Amino acid sequence: KPLPSERELLVEVKAISVNPVHYKVRARPDPSAPQPRILGWDASGIVREVGPGVQLFEPGDEVYYAGSIQKPGANSEYHVVDERIVGHKPRQLGFAAAAALPLTTLTAWEGLFDRLDISSSGEDRGKSVLLIGAAGGVGSIAIQLAKKLAGLRVVATASRPESAQWVKELGADVVVDHTGDLAA
């Protein structure tokens, strides 16, 4: 069991998610990294101990987060993580659902608000955004951020009927089958 240091939490991991970053890191091992390397970044669990200077959490808190690639990963029973990259787990979500959110949410946020420079406070309200592959992890979060925070008109692509229904339920205004004539 690792020990938390300054501003760190010791989390009993209850659920993790697996993302493309895992196989990419595993496929390109860093020769200078100590072996074995514990993968895993997206996790949810319960805070069991807090290190010195922790201000935001206390033992017993349910949390979720995307850890740091510079530290051993969350694919373990207990994981140490800096409290500044942790959030309180939404009460309405189970541990598995919460663990699935961090990396996809960060990616969707960065794509919309950092890369495309869309206003998260609604200054671009009424403009449109096209989300290709909107039924996937990042796309499904991007739909919700674009609708709820930015007030955008969302055009989403999905090819299967159940995917089209899913993105509509998430808030897409228009759904286009990307296997067809997208321009039309």
Buried (B, 14 or more C-beta within 10 A) or exposed (E): EBEBEEBBBBBEBBBBBBBEBBEEBEEEEEEEEEEEEEBBBBBBBBBBBBBEEBEBBEEEBBBBBBBEEEBBBBBBEBBBBBBEEBBEBEEEBEBEBBBBBBBBBBBBBEBBBEEEEBBBEEEBEEEEBBBEBBBBBBBBBBBBBBBEBBBBBBBBBBBEEEBBEBBBEBBBBEBBBBEEEEEE
